[in-house]
Amino acid sequence: MKKVLLLLLSITALFGAKIEFEVLGSGGPEIDGRASTSYLLWIDNEAKLIVDMGSGAMLRFEESGAKLETLEAVVLTHLHIDHSVDLPSFVKAGYFSQRTNSLDIIGPDDNWYFPSTSEFVENLFGSAGAYRYMRDVLDEKNDSFQIIPFDIDEQTTKKYKSFTLTMIPVHHGIVPALAVRIDIEDKSILISGDTNNKDHSLEKLAKNVDLFVAHHAIPEYAQGYATQLHMKPTEIANIAKKSNVKRVLLTHRMKRTLGTQKETLQIIGKIYQGEVSFAEDKMKIEL
């Protein structure tokens, strides 16, 4: 038996963990047949991290076979409805799970227009919150598990058992927002979140990542307010090229981009020579 265990440990050390990135939701705030933004990190067939919880994320999570008990953290890149609205559904589902250990809820700090993540959680579950009947989830002693909010207002690194997160504030109009880099052993993923990269904060964080998950919510010809919120394909391509990204996944797809796939690939291909694909709900990529 000892020889078998040693062999298994040797094989694991040699080949490393099985790392998969699943798109739970590839859409935006529209009614378009897609779940809104949500991503799931799998390590050795266990769900370890959720980034964003837009509408439909809970259903897609169930369909994936993931378990709440194995999650180590949640990141909300910002508090727009299509990125955060399913959080209460996950917390309620936790009451009926076997989870007992606390769960970090990480997100941006506040400004005049938006609450901080901790205030958002308090508005949901606090003593005067919309779901105050579940206010004990904010306490260490409760009938379910404790959720612990963290507000991020500058570049921050947090280490967990299975991965390391590096988060930076990014420009998304008036909305406090984050980009998230996930490092797992020798593999890495960057999720841009919603941003037009006005402050050019993504290039450094994207350096040599295996997968650049870029939010593709506007076409190249977009004008007006949307360009203050989102990146055009040329911006995505420039980041990927400068940062030596291995693969680009275009997600947060909206109706205004759904008919422009061929054009978008041509535009990006003139700048960036790596692999580019379009996200679909329940798509899974092994790194």
N, C-alpha and C positions, 0 to 999 in steps of 0.2 A: 504493500500500500504506500509506504514512504517513497519508493522509487517512482510510483505513478504520480504522486503529488509533486515530487521534484521535477518530473518530466513536464507536467502541466505548467508549473511555475516557470520553467526554462522556456517553454514555447511562448508563454505570455510575455516574458521579458524580451524575447527575440523579435516577436512580431508586433508588440504593443497592443493597446486597446483598440477595439472596434469602435470607430467614431462615425456617427451618422447625423446629418442635419435634415430635419423634416420641416417642410412648409405646411403648417396647419391651415393658414389662411393667406392667400396670395392677392386678395383684393383690397379695396379701399372702403370708403363710406357709402358707396352706391349699392342699390339693389341690382346685382349683376350675376347672381348664381355662384358667387365665390364667398368664402368666409373672409372677414376682414383680417388685418395683419396679425399674424402670430407664428412663432417659430419654436421648434422643440429640438433640443440637443440630446442625442442618445449616446451613451457610452456603455459598451458591452451589453447591449440590449436592455438597458435601463434608462428611463427618461430622467435627466439630471437638471435641465434648465429650460425655462420658458422665457422667451423674449416677446413681449406684447401679448395682450389678451383682447383682441378686437372681437366683434360680434361673430359668433360661430366657432370661436376658439375652443369652447368647452365641448361642443359636439365633436369636433375634429380630434380633440384630445382623447375622448372616449373611443372613437373609431380606430385610433392608432394603437389601442391596447396599452397605453401608458398608465402608470399608477402615480397617484399623488404622493404616496409614501416615499418614493425614491427621489423626489425633487430636492435640490439643494438651494435653489434661489429662483426668484422671479425678477425680471427687469422690465419696466415700462419705459420705453424710449421717450414718450411724452404722454400727456393726458387728454389728447383728442379722443373722442368717443370710439372711433374705429381702431384704437390701440389699447383701450383700457376697460371697456364696458363690461367684459365678462369676468372681471376680477371677483365680484361678489358671488358669481355662480361657482367658481372654483373654491372659494372659501366655504360656502355652504356645503358643497359636495364633500369637503374635508371632514365635516361633522360625521358623515356616514362612512368614512374610511378608517383605516387602522393607524393613520398618522398621529403621532404624539409630539414629535420634536418640532421646534419653531421653524418658521419659514421667512426668510428675508424678502421684502418687497422693495426693490431699488428703483428709483426714478429721479427726475429732475427736481431742483429747488423751485421756489415760487418767483413770480413777478407780479406786477399790478394786475395782469389779466388772468393769471392762472394760480391755483393753489400749489403748494409744495406737495410732494408725494405723501408726506406724513399728514398734512392737512387733508388731503384727498381721502386717505384711509380713515382719518377721524370723522370726516363728513359722511362716510359710509357707515362706519361701525361704532363711532363714539357715542357718548351718553346722549347727545342731541342729534345723532346721525340718522340718515334715512333708514338704515337697518340696525337701529340701536338694540333691537331684541337679541342681536348677536354680539353685543359689546364686549363680552368676555373674551373674544378672540384677541383683544388687545392686551389681555392680562396673561401672566405666566401660568396662573392656575385657572383652567377652564375645562369645559366638557369636550373640547376638540383639540386644536393646536393653536399656538400663538403666532400671529403675524407681526413682523417687526419692520416698519418702514425706515428707509434710509434716503436722505435727500442729497443729491449730487450737484454741486455748483462749480466744480473744477475737475481737472483730470484726476481720476481716482482709480486705484487698483485694489481689488478685493480677491483674496485667495480662498478657494473652497477645496474640499477634499479631492474633487475630480477635475477641476479646471480653475483657471484664473481669469478674472474679468478686468478689463481696462476700459473706463468710460470717460468720454469727454463731452462737454457741451458743444452743440452745433447750432448753426443758424437756421431757424425755421419760422421766419417772420417774427411775430410777436410771441410765439409759443416757446417756452423753455423746453429744450429737447436734447437728447443724448444720442451719440453713436457708441456702439459697443464692440469691443474686440474680445474674442474668446480664445484662450490658448489652452490646448489639451495636449500634453506631452509635446511632440514635435509638430503638431498640426495647429492651424489657426483659422479663425473666421472673423470677418468684420461685417457687422450689420450697420449700414449707414444711418438707419432711421430716416425720418423725413427731414430733409435739409436741401438747400441749394448750394451748400459748401461755400458760401460767401466769404467766410473767414479762413478757408483753405485748411481746416483742421483735420480733414480726413486723410490727406496724403501720408503723413507720418504714421498714423495709426494703422493704415492699410499696408505698411511695408512688408512685402514678401508673404502676404497671407495666402493660404490655400484656396479660400473661397471669399469673394467679395459679394455680399448680399446687398445689392444696390436698389433703392426704391425708385421705381420708374413710373412716376405718376403723371408726367407731362411729355409730349412729343417735342421734337427739335424745334418746330415752328411755333411753339407756345409763346404767348405774350401776356402782359398784364400781371395781376396779383399772384397768379399761380407760380410765376418764375421767382417770386420772393420766398417761396416755400419749398420748391423741389428742383432737382437737378435735371438738366437736359442731357440727352445721350452723349453729347460731346464732352460734358463735364465728367460723366461716369467713365468714359473712355480715357480721358486724360489722367484721372486718378489711377485707374488700373495700369496704365503704361508707366507713369512716374514711379509707382509703388511696386512694380514687378509682381503684380497679382497673378496667380496661376489660373484662376477661373472666376467668371462673373455670372451671377444669377440675378436676373431682372425680375423684381417683384413689386408688390403694392401697385398692381396693374389696375388702371382705371379705364373707363369706356373711351376716353379720348386718346388712349394709347393702343387699344386692342387692334385697331386696323392699320397700325404703322410698324408691325414687326419687321417686315422686309426692309423698309427704309431705315429703321433703327439699327438693324444689324449692319447695313451698308455704312452708315455714319460711324458706328463704333469700330467697324473693321478697318477703316482708313487710318485709325489712330492706334488701336490695340489689337494685337495679333493672337491673343489667347482665346480660350473657349468662352462662348457666351450662350446662355440659355435663358428661356422664359419660365418663370415659376408657375406651377399649378398647385391647387390644393392637394395635400397628401403626397406631394413629390418628396422623395427621400434621396439624399446624396451621401454616399460614403466617401470619407476623406482618406 
